[in-house]
Amino acid sequence: MIPRPFEYHAPSSVDDVVKLLVDLGDDAKLLAGGHSLLPMMKLRFAEPGHLIDLGRIPALKYIAQEGNEIRIGAMTSENELIWSPLLKEKIPLLVEAAGLISDPQVRYKGTIGGDISHGDPGNDHPALMLCLGASFVLRGPKGERVVPAAGYFLGTYMTAIQPDELMTEVRIPVPAAGSGWCYAKLKRKTGDFATAATAVQLQMQGDTVQSVSIALTNVADTALKASDAEAALLGRKLDDAAIEDAARKAMAICSPVEDLRGDVEYKTAMAGEMTRRALHTAAARAKR
Ligand SMILES: Cc1cc2nc3c(=O)[nH]c(=O)nc-3n(C[C@H](O)[C@H](O)[C@H](O)COP(=O)(O)OP(=O)(O)OC[C@H]3O[C@@H](n4cnc5c(N)ncnc54)[C@H](O)[C@@H]3O)c2cc1C
């Protein structure tokens, strides 16, 4: 289908974006990489009268370290995450997961800010952000606020951002040196969203789990933090019984919808399997 007619705006600063959002109100939509918004407009699930393109604002594209935080501009593309030597060294979980998103075309244009803002439970960045304890910088007419990823994702296509705000930056605390990581993602083919996926970041002391963070993709109406699974592992020897216990606790919080990728039982089982695999790999990568 063809989208309804819209007016195109190409502001060159964040201040100008905020002004447009205030002036145009609910009839305006922000355009980042366009790989989620434009398909929705073609299907007429979204019918904005105005598109505000963020693509002409170089100040929204960067990856930098500030103290013990990595800061990523909202318009940074998936490929820029993958190519970043800083991220490879400090947050390899993000690099691994970005490489599993869709195909090269999508990764050239799709942005971290757009992926998070879309609020699609099938998107990979929401679970990554929960796993890494990220926060988001939102700018609106009243200034800037910093919102933690925990509590940000409210439901399918629903987040805590207000209609007159844009996301400018993603902030991620640098994981402890020597920690292990893994994003285990099951997808039917290249270009498909996850049937289920699990993000793990952990620290080991010998065979014992010193700290662990686990989050799940596409098995509920938002990304999920698997807090019970984390609690079950903390301070425990990471043997097969502990991993099985964590996988079962992760499965217990899943409530996926049935679709072409599988029914509820299959998707839940796959969330368990991705959790097992991610824990095994993260532990093998951790320094002890
Ligand atoms: C074939 C295909 C397969 C895909 N597979 C995956 C996958 O496996 N995993 C995955 O994670 N994603 C996948 N995607 C989605 C892709 O990663 C999109 O690029 C991403 O969801 C949206 O990012 P974008 O930059 O393209 O945003 P856009 O499509 O431009 O925008 C998406 C939404 O976010 C809003 N928005 C954008 N930027 C901001 C901002 N800075 N502040 C506030 N709101 C903003 C827009 O207004 C819009 O509502 C796939 C897409 C396609 C087409």
The ligand as a Gaussian input file, in Angstrom:
#p B3LYP/6-31G(d) Opt

LIG

0 1
 C       13.048000      -7.187000       7.596000
 C       13.307000      -6.573000       8.927000
 C       13.796000      -7.385000       9.958000
 C       14.070000      -6.826000      11.209000
 N       14.575000      -7.640000      12.189000
 C       14.885000      -7.109000      13.389000
 C       15.443000      -7.898000      14.425000
 O       15.670000      -9.086000      14.291000
 N       15.747000      -7.280000      15.596000
 C       15.533000      -5.943000      15.807000
 O       15.845000      -5.450000      16.887000
 N       14.986000      -5.180000      14.847000
 C       14.660000      -5.713000      13.652000
 N       14.098000      -4.923000      12.694000
 C       13.743000      -3.539000      13.019000
 C       14.902000      -2.616000      12.716000
 O       15.973000      -2.882000      13.602000
 C       14.473000      -1.142000      12.807000
 O       15.504000      -0.413000      12.239000
 C       14.216000      -0.612000      14.225000
 O       13.153000      -1.280000      14.848000
 C       13.770000       0.850000      14.200000
 O       14.875000       1.679000      14.057000
 P       14.844000       2.818000      12.964000
 O       16.065000       3.634000      13.189000
 O       14.693000       2.193000      11.622000
 O       13.563000       3.656000      13.418000
 P       12.279000       4.174000      12.628000
 O       11.648000       3.062000      11.875000
 O       12.628000       5.396000      11.870000
 O       11.363000       4.583000      13.868000
 C       10.741000       3.612000      14.687000
 C        9.892000       4.323000      15.753000
 O       10.723000       4.947000      16.713000
 C       10.476000       6.372000      16.745000
 N       11.800000       6.982000      16.921000
 C       12.887000       6.801000      16.129000
 N       13.945000       7.453000      16.642000
 C       13.521000       8.060000      17.782000
 C       14.166000       8.851000      18.771000
 N       15.463000       9.199000      18.696000
 N       13.421000       9.313000      19.811000
 C       12.106000       8.971000      19.900000
 N       11.442000       8.219000      19.007000
 C       12.152000       7.760000      17.955000
 C        9.811000       6.689000      15.429000
 O        8.984000       7.842000      15.522000
 C        9.003000       5.427000      15.183000
 O        7.815000       5.460000      15.937000
 C       13.827000      -5.459000      11.435000
 C       13.337000      -4.640000      10.395000
 C       13.089000      -5.188000       9.164000
 C       12.569000      -4.306000       8.063000

